[in-house]
Amino acid sequence: MLCSSKLRAALSSHLRRHSSAFSLPLRHFSSTVTATMASNNHPKDESYLNQVIPKRIQLFQSIQAKLLTECLSLSSDPIKITLPDGTVKEGKKWVTSPLDVAREISKSLAANALISEVNGVLWDMSRPLESDCELKLFTFESDEGRDTFWHSSAHILGQEAGFMPCVIESRWNRAEYLARCLLPVE
């Protein structure tokens, strides 16, 4: 079985704990800066979001329930996970994640790994593996780990500061970032 009873219990508990929060007003879902800007500068936007957010949450919950049902029905056949040094680890399809493999190797690797690569594709550490694969694990010491850390940090800091999203195709360039990305939301 893909999802263990422990996972099912955790998901059920999470949904019960947070389902009452879905009736809260917009200010509980936004950062302080975003909520302040919405209420002070864009009262129409806040009204619109107060109408739309409950519908989106309901849609999310229905999709989440459907995926959980599908998750429980998938087989957890054995898979082979090949590491860069040629070592082959055993895992279970739709159960074993890169984080599980990192934990098996060492506690420090599990604590420091930021992102993985599965068959050449960047992969979240907690996302289950789907089939036999080649797995690489990256910490902050690698380009992939640093890029992932800085990319995620930029989103978090930008949201809190109220900046508009910005996509830069090239690697980090301070001048380009300042010129194109640090435009406050109006």
trRosetta pair geometry for C-beta under 8 A, 3 or more apart (Angstrom, degrees):
i j d omega theta_ij theta_ji phi_ij phi_ji
1 4 7.1 120 97 -92 106 42
1 72 6.8 -7 -167 -159 99 65
1 76 6.2 -7 67 -5 16 126
2 71 5.2 -136 101 170 138 69
2 72 6.2 -144 52 -111 103 23
2 73 7.7 -9 10 51 124 26
2 74 4.5 47 -50 68 141 97
2 75 7.5 75 -55 88 93 6
2 76 5.2 170 -85 -64 52 101
2 94 4.3 -45 -128 123 113 122
2 95 5.8 -156 -151 -68 54 84
2 128 7.6 32 -166 -151 103 173
3 7 4.4 -117 -169 85 89 133
3 8 5.7 108 131 -54 116 83
3 11 7.9 -14 -174 -6 141 138
3 68 7.3 -6 -21 -158 169 75
3 71 5.1 57 -34 133 122 111
3 72 5.3 -58 35 -88 114 69
3 95 8.0 -168 -74 -105 32 83
4 7 4.9 103 54 4 73 98
4 8 7.2 -133 101 -1 42 86
4 95 7.8 80 -36 -138 92 112
5 8 5.4 -50 -147 38 38 114
5 9 6.1 41 153 -21 67 105
6 9 5.8 -55 -148 37 28 111
6 10 6.4 29 152 -19 63 107
7 10 5.6 -54 -147 37 31 111
7 11 6.3 30 156 -17 66 105
8 11 5.9 -57 -149 37 29 109
8 12 6.3 28 155 -17 65 108
8 68 7.9 111 -117 -173 76 116
8 72 7.4 54 -86 -92 116 119
9 12 5.8 -55 -146 38 30 111
9 13 6.1 30 156 -19 64 109
10 13 5.7 -56 -146 38 29 112
10 14 6.2 32 154 -22 64 107
11 14 5.6 -53 -146 35 30 113
11 15 6.3 28 157 -17 65 106
11 68 6.3 155 154 -119 161 136
12 15 5.9 -56 -148 37 29 109
12 16 6.3 28 154 -18 65 107
13 16 5.8 -56 -148 37 30 110
13 17 6.2 28 156 -19 65 109
14 17 5.9 -58 -147 37 28 109
14 18 6.1 -5 166 6 65 116
15 18 6.5 -73 -137 51 23 91
15 19 5.7 39 165 -49 66 106
15 61 7.5 106 -138 -136 112 105
16 19 6.2 -39 -134 8 22 114
17 20 7.9 -80 165 25 29 96
18 21 5.0 -47 -162 27 63 121
18 22 7.2 76 147 -37 75 88
19 22 6.0 -39 -168 6 42 116
19 61 7.9 71 -113 -112 93 144
20 23 6.7 -50 -175 22 50 105
21 24 5.5 -27 -172 -6 59 121
21 28 7.0 -145 -171 138 93 138
22 54 6.6 105 161 -123 96 75
22 57 4.8 164 -144 148 119 157
22 58 8.0 118 172 -57 145 66
23 54 7.4 39 -106 -106 51 117
24 28 3.9 -28 137 43 136 153
24 29 7.2 151 91 -37 108 87
25 28 6.1 109 67 3 59 98
25 50 6.5 -20 -150 -116 76 110
26 29 5.9 -74 -160 39 45 105
26 30 6.1 17 159 -8 82 116
26 35 6.6 159 121 -121 91 94
26 38 6.9 -96 132 107 141 153
26 46 5.7 -159 50 -155 161 82
26 49 5.1 75 -112 108 134 117
26 50 5.2 -85 -39 -76 111 79
26 53 6.4 159 -99 -8 79 154
27 30 6.3 -67 -136 43 33 100
27 35 4.3 83 -127 -152 74 141
27 39 7.4 6 -80 -43 109 130
29 53 6.3 172 29 -151 168 147
30 34 4.1 -121 178 91 117 116
30 35 4.2 150 83 -57 121 86
30 38 6.8 44 94 3 178 139
31 34 4.6 87 53 11 83 104
31 35 6.8 -157 84 -6 38 88
31 159 5.7 141 -23 143 143 89
31 160 5.1 -156 -155 -112 154 54
31 162 7.5 -144 83 -68 127 74
32 35 6.0 -60 -145 39 26 107
32 36 6.1 25 159 -18 64 110
32 160 7.9 29 39 -152 85 76
33 36 5.9 -59 -148 37 26 110
33 37 6.3 22 157 -16 64 109
33 160 6.2 103 14 176 128 44
33 161 6.5 5 41 -166 177 12
33 162 4.1 -119 142 -49 127 110
34 37 5.8 -58 -147 39 29 109
34 38 6.2 29 156 -21 65 108
34 159 7.1 -31 -42 -179 129 75
34 162 5.9 174 -72 -104 63 86
34 185 7.8 37 -114 45 74 157
35 38 5.7 -55 -145 36 30 111
35 39 6.3 18 161 -11 65 108
36 39 6.2 -63 -146 41 27 101
36 40 5.9 9 164 -5 66 117
37 40 6.2 -65 -134 47 25 100
37 41 5.3 -25 -175 26 66 119
37 42 7.0 25 140 16 74 104
37 162 5.9 119 -25 -139 148 137
37 185 6.1 78 159 90 162 118
38 41 7.2 -61 -107 54 12 80
38 42 5.3 -59 -144 66 50 101
38 43 8.0 108 156 -90 63 29
38 45 5.3 -116 -145 96 90 113
38 46 4.5 121 151 -72 106 94
38 49 7.0 -35 -159 21 147 146
39 42 8.0 -13 -28 60 11 61
39 43 6.8 42 -153 -95 42 69
39 46 5.6 59 -85 -68 59 156
41 186 7.6 -135 167 170 151 46
42 45 3.6 13 141 17 122 122
42 46 6.5 137 104 -19 78 81
43 46 5.7 -51 -150 34 39 111
43 47 6.4 40 153 -19 67 104
44 47 5.7 -54 -150 37 33 113
44 48 6.3 36 152 -20 66 107
45 48 5.6 -55 -148 37 31 113
45 49 6.2 28 156 -17 66 108
46 49 5.8 -56 -144 40 30 109
46 50 6.2 34 155 -22 64 106
47 50 5.8 -54 -148 33 29 112
47 51 6.8 24 153 -15 61 105
48 51 5.9 -63 -159 36 32 108
48 52 6.1 14 154 -10 70 116
49 52 5.6 -61 -134 45 34 104
49 53 5.5 40 169 -33 72 107
50 53 6.5 -34 -123 23 22 112
50 54 8.0 20 172 -10 48 99
51 54 7.6 -74 -177 31 25 98
51 55 7.5 10 146 -6 61 115
52 55 5.7 -68 -159 41 42 111
52 56 6.0 36 152 -20 78 110
53 56 5.7 -58 -144 38 32 110
53 57 6.2 33 158 -21 67 105
54 57 5.6 -53 -145 36 33 112
54 58 6.3 35 155 -20 65 104
55 58 5.7 -54 -150 36 31 112
55 59 6.4 32 151 -18 64 106
56 59 5.5 -51 -147 37 34 113
56 60 6.2 39 151 -22 65 104
57 60 5.5 -50 -147 35 32 114
57 61 6.3 32 154 -19 65 105
58 61 5.8 -53 -147 36 30 111
58 62 6.5 29 154 -18 64 105
59 62 5.9 -56 -149 35 31 109
59 63 6.4 27 154 -14 65 107
60 63 5.9 -60 -149 40 30 107
60 64 6.0 31 153 -22 66 110
61 64 5.5 -53 -142 38 31 115
61 65 6.3 34 157 -21 64 104
62 65 5.8 -50 -147 34 30 111
62 66 6.5 32 152 -19 62 105
63 66 5.6 -55 -150 36 33 113
63 67 6.3 30 154 -17 67 107
64 67 5.8 -56 -146 39 29 109
64 68 6.3 33 154 -22 64 105
65 68 5.7 -52 -147 33 31 113
65 69 6.5 34 153 -20 63 103
66 69 5.8 -55 -155 34 31 112
66 70 6.5 29 150 -15 65 106
67 70 5.5 -53 -146 40 36 112
67 71 6.0 45 151 -28 67 104
68 71 5.3 -49 -145 32 32 118
68 72 6.5 32 155 -20 63 103
69 72 6.0 -56 -152 33 29 109
69 73 6.7 18 153 -14 62 111
70 73 5.8 -67 -152 39 33 107
70 74 6.7 43 153 -37 68 100
71 74 6.2 -47 -154 12 31 114
71 94 7.2 175 -151 178 72 121
74 93 7.5 -119 150 120 111 99
74 94 4.7 166 114 -104 136 178
75 93 6.7 30 101 77 75 123
75 94 7.5 120 80 26 39 133
76 92 4.2 16 173 172 100 117
76 93 5.7 -178 -148 63 40 70
76 94 5.7 -110 -100 63 72 97
76 95 4.8 37 -138 -24 121 125
77 92 7.2 153 77 -154 25 67
77 93 4.8 16 55 15 75 127
78 90 6.1 -30 -160 -164 107 100
78 91 7.3 134 -158 77 58 37
78 92 6.3 -50 -101 -101 44 59
78 93 7.5 13 63 -14 5 87
79 90 7.5 138 73 -162 47 51
79 91 5.0 -30 64 73 94 89
79 92 6.7 124 13 -138 91 9
79 93 5.0 113 -38 -64 119 77
79 96 7.1 -143 51 43 114 130
79 129 6.2 -148 83 114 156 122
79 131 6.0 175 -124 -176 130 27
79 132 5.1 -161 -163 -75 89 53
79 133 7.2 21 162 5 128 82
80 88 5.3 -16 -169 -168 103 113
80 89 7.6 140 -162 71 52 43
80 90 6.8 -34 -104 -104 56 54
80 91 7.7 156 -97 27 11 83
80 132 4.8 15 52 -129 82 100
81 88 6.9 140 70 -162 46 57
81 89 4.4 -27 66 65 106 94
81 90 7.4 -171 18 -81 91 5
81 91 5.1 50 -23 -3 122 124
81 96 7.2 -117 -42 123 140 142
81 101 5.8 -112 127 -101 158 140
81 129 6.6 -60 -91 -134 115 175
81 132 7.5 -152 -71 -150 42 52
81 133 6.0 -2 -121 63 69 82
81 135 5.1 2 -174 -1 102 131
82 86 7.1 -27 -166 -145 96 30
82 87 7.5 153 -153 82 51 44
82 88 5.4 -24 -97 -102 68 77
82 132 7.8 41 -10 177 98 87
82 133 7.1 -147 30 106 80 41
82 134 4.8 -36 74 -107 103 67
82 135 6.9 149 69 18 46 75
83 86 7.1 -32 74 39 75 19
83 87 4.5 -1 42 61 119 93
83 88 7.5 -154 11 -78 79 28
83 89 6.8 64 -31 -11 106 105
83 101 7.8 174 -78 170 107 129
83 134 7.9 146 -94 -160 11 64
83 135 6.0 -37 -95 71 59 88
83 136 7.7 115 -152 -92 61 47
84 134 7.8 80 -75 -179 55 99
84 136 5.6 56 -48 -103 113 90
89 101 5.6 132 85 -131 163 102
89 104 6.5 118 -141 94 138 151
89 135 8.0 -44 38 40 119 137
91 95 7.2 -173 169 76 86 87
91 96 3.1 -96 -166 37 115 168
91 100 7.1 116 -125 97 114 130
91 101 6.9 -46 -75 -72 131 100
91 129 6.0 49 114 53 149 137
92 95 3.9 1 90 47 113 125
92 96 5.1 131 43 -20 63 98
93 96 7.8 -14 -58 27 15 94
93 128 7.9 76 169 157 39 113
93 129 6.9 -95 -125 101 46 80
93 130 6.4 34 -156 -171 88 30
93 131 6.3 24 -117 -88 111 42
94 128 4.9 50 -158 140 33 146
94 129 7.7 -100 -49 76 24 49
94 130 6.6 46 -68 -114 68 54
95 128 5.9 63 -8 -137 7 124
96 100 4.9 -121 -154 72 71 145
96 101 6.8 72 171 -48 109 88
96 128 6.6 98 64 -148 36 78
96 129 5.3 -23 87 29 88 112
97 100 4.9 110 52 -1 67 99
97 101 7.5 -130 100 0 43 85
97 125 6.6 75 150 152 115 49
97 126 5.3 -5 -172 -156 160 30
97 127 6.1 136 -134 69 105 30
97 128 5.3 -73 -78 -92 80 44
97 129 6.6 169 -110 -19 31 79
98 101 5.5 -53 -152 37 40 112
98 102 6.2 42 149 -22 69 104
98 113 7.2 -141 137 143 108 146
98 116 3.6 -122 -146 -26 165 164
98 118 7.1 -123 -65 -60 118 105
98 123 6.1 131 -27 103 138 115
98 124 7.8 176 32 107 121 40
98 125 5.0 -102 80 -139 108 54
98 126 7.9 -71 48 -41 83 19
98 127 7.4 24 8 56 100 74
98 129 7.2 114 -49 -58 66 102
98 135 6.0 178 -113 -158 94 125
98 137 6.2 159 179 -95 112 94
99 102 5.5 -50 -145 36 35 114
99 103 6.4 40 153 -22 65 102
99 110 6.2 79 -166 -145 73 92
99 113 7.1 -175 -106 79 65 129
99 125 4.3 78 -58 159 97 95
99 126 5.5 5 -3 -84 137 56
100 103 5.7 -51 -150 33 31 113
100 104 6.6 33 150 -21 62 104
101 104 5.6 -53 -153 33 34 114
101 105 6.7 32 150 -19 65 104
101 135 6.1 35 91 123 170 160
101 137 7.3 -158 97 -59 110 127
102 105 5.7 -55 -152 34 34 110
102 106 7.6 -56 173 54 64 58
102 109 4.7 -144 -167 121 90 99
102 110 4.1 141 119 -89 103 66
102 113 4.8 -102 -120 2 156 151
102 116 7.9 -132 -46 -77 117 121
102 125 7.2 -25 4 -153 142 111
102 137 5.4 133 -88 -128 106 154
103 107 6.9 28 -141 -100 64 51
103 109 8.0 -150 -69 80 24 92
103 110 4.2 52 -79 -84 62 147
105 109 5.1 -23 90 53 116 153
105 110 7.6 158 56 -43 86 85
105 137 7.8 -153 28 21 154 157
106 109 4.4 92 64 5 93 103
106 110 6.9 -159 94 -5 50 85
107 110 5.7 -57 -151 38 34 112
107 111 6.2 31 153 -19 67 109
108 111 5.6 -55 -144 39 33 111
108 112 6.0 10 162 -2 67 116
109 112 6.2 -72 -139 49 26 96
109 113 5.7 36 165 -39 69 107
109 137 6.5 59 177 120 112 150
109 139 7.5 -106 -141 -62 62 118
110 113 6.3 -39 -128 18 23 112
112 139 4.4 11 138 -127 105 119
112 140 7.0 -93 -175 6 95 90
113 116 6.9 23 172 -64 124 87
113 125 5.9 134 114 -110 108 132
113 137 4.7 -48 -125 -178 130 109
113 138 6.6 100 -150 66 76 37
113 139 5.7 -73 -95 -79 43 72
113 145 7.7 -114 -153 -108 45 119
114 125 7.3 -132 158 -42 16 128
114 138 6.1 -56 54 99 87 84
114 139 6.2 107 -2 -138 92 33
114 140 6.2 89 -25 -60 136 65
114 145 4.4 113 40 -145 126 85
114 148 5.2 158 132 86 118 130
114 149 5.7 -55 -152 -59 158 92
115 122 5.7 -14 172 -160 125 101
115 123 7.3 134 -178 62 75 46
115 124 7.3 -58 -130 -111 71 33
115 125 6.7 -114 -111 -47 27 89
115 138 5.1 -14 68 59 80 113
115 144 5.8 -123 78 145 124 101
115 145 6.1 -173 29 -101 95 56
115 148 4.2 171 -31 -60 138 168
116 122 7.5 135 82 -158 42 52
116 123 4.7 -41 82 70 92 97
116 124 7.6 1 33 98 93 13
116 125 5.8 118 -12 -95 105 62
116 135 6.1 -16 -178 -164 123 90
116 136 6.4 157 -164 82 68 52
116 137 5.2 -29 -107 -103 90 59
116 138 6.7 175 -96 13 34 82
117 120 6.4 5 172 -123 108 12
117 121 6.6 152 -159 69 69 29
117 122 5.7 -40 -100 -94 73 46
117 123 6.3 139 -118 12 18 94
117 135 7.2 148 78 -156 56 43
117 136 4.2 0 51 54 104 105
117 138 7.0 63 -16 -22 97 114
117 144 6.8 -58 -47 -160 116 165
118 121 5.7 -32 67 63 73 86
118 123 4.2 41 1 -29 108 152
118 129 6.5 -176 -127 -120 143 90
118 133 4.9 -11 -164 177 92 148
118 134 7.3 143 -158 73 44 53
118 135 5.8 -8 -103 -102 70 73
119 133 5.1 -93 -39 -146 97 95
119 134 5.7 109 -84 42 53 85
120 134 7.8 42 -29 71 68 115
122 144 7.0 -172 -105 -162 109 116
122 148 7.4 174 -160 -84 136 119
123 127 5.6 -124 179 63 87 127
124 127 4.0 97 63 -17 99 109
129 133 5.8 -133 -158 18 119 137
129 135 7.6 -55 -99 -79 134 125
130 133 7.8 81 53 -46 68 128
138 142 4.3 -100 -151 60 98 140
138 144 4.2 -77 -135 85 170 112
138 145 4.0 -159 144 -53 98 91
138 148 7.3 121 95 9 128 134
139 142 6.1 106 55 5 56 94
139 145 4.9 8 110 -108 21 167
140 145 4.7 -131 -85 133 23 123
140 146 5.8 80 -163 -76 62 68
140 149 5.9 23 -111 -27 93 153
141 145 6.5 31 41 56 43 145
141 146 8.0 -146 53 -43 2 98
142 145 4.4 94 56 7 86 104
142 146 6.9 -156 89 -3 44 86
143 146 5.9 -58 -145 41 29 108
143 147 6.0 29 158 -20 66 110
144 147 5.8 -54 -142 37 27 111
144 148 6.3 27 157 -19 62 108
145 148 5.9 -57 -149 36 27 110
145 149 6.3 26 155 -18 64 108
146 149 5.7 -57 -147 38 31 111
146 150 6.1 20 161 -11 68 109
147 150 6.2 -59 -142 42 26 103
147 151 5.9 28 159 -22 64 112
147 171 7.7 -82 -109 -132 110 92
148 151 5.8 -56 -142 37 26 112
148 152 6.3 21 161 -13 63 109
149 152 6.2 -62 -150 39 25 105
149 153 6.1 22 156 -18 64 113
150 153 5.5 -55 -141 40 31 113
150 154 6.2 38 157 -27 65 103
150 172 6.6 -40 141 -70 154 132
151 154 5.9 -52 -151 29 27 112
151 155 7.0 26 152 -16 60 102
152 155 5.9 -55 -157 33 35 111
152 156 6.5 29 151 -15 67 107
153 156 5.7 -58 -148 39 34 109
153 157 6.0 25 159 -12 70 110
154 157 6.1 -57 -139 44 27 105
154 158 5.8 29 161 -21 64 114
155 158 5.8 -59 -142 40 24 111
155 159 6.3 25 159 -21 62 107
156 159 6.0 -56 -150 33 26 109
156 160 6.5 18 157 -12 62 109
157 160 5.9 -59 -147 41 31 107
157 161 6.0 19 159 -9 68 114
158 161 5.9 -63 -139 46 27 103
158 163 4.3 -83 -155 61 83 110
158 164 7.9 -67 -179 68 117 22
158 165 7.0 100 137 -99 146 48
158 166 7.5 -150 -127 17 151 95
158 181 7.5 -73 -110 171 127 111
159 162 7.7 33 176 -71 28 30
159 163 7.9 -72 -53 45 21 73
161 184 8.0 -104 143 -109 89 82
162 184 6.0 27 108 -151 104 82
162 185 5.0 -106 166 21 89 110
163 166 7.4 -39 143 -14 114 110
163 181 6.6 48 164 159 135 78
163 182 6.1 -63 -125 -130 135 44
163 183 6.7 106 -154 61 85 47
163 184 6.3 -74 -102 -104 61 42
163 185 6.8 177 -136 -30 15 83
164 181 7.5 -149 74 -158 80 54
164 183 5.3 -18 23 79 119 97
164 184 7.7 101 -17 158 86 10
164 185 5.7 137 -62 -81 77 75
166 177 7.4 120 111 -143 147 66
166 180 5.7 132 -156 124 129 93
166 181 3.4 -118 24 -111 171 93
166 183 7.9 124 -71 24 121 97
168 172 8.0 90 92 -105 141 33
168 173 6.9 -151 173 35 146 99
168 176 6.0 112 -134 126 135 122
168 177 6.5 -63 -42 -85 156 73
168 180 6.7 130 -82 77 102 142
168 181 7.1 -60 -40 -51 114 124
170 173 5.8 24 98 -16 122 126
170 176 7.0 52 58 68 122 169
172 177 7.1 -8 -157 -43 68 133
173 176 3.9 40 96 23 117 117
173 177 6.2 164 82 -20 59 86
174 177 5.6 -57 -145 36 28 113
174 178 6.3 25 160 -17 65 107
175 178 5.9 -55 -146 37 28 108
175 179 6.2 23 157 -15 64 111
176 179 5.8 -60 -145 41 28 109
176 180 5.9 -6 168 8 67 117
177 180 6.7 -75 -135 51 19 88
177 181 4.9 -35 -168 28 63 128
177 182 7.1 65 142 -26 73 95
178 181 7.2 -43 -77 49 12 85
178 182 5.4 -16 -144 12 50 128
180 183 7.7 -59 164 -18 31 110
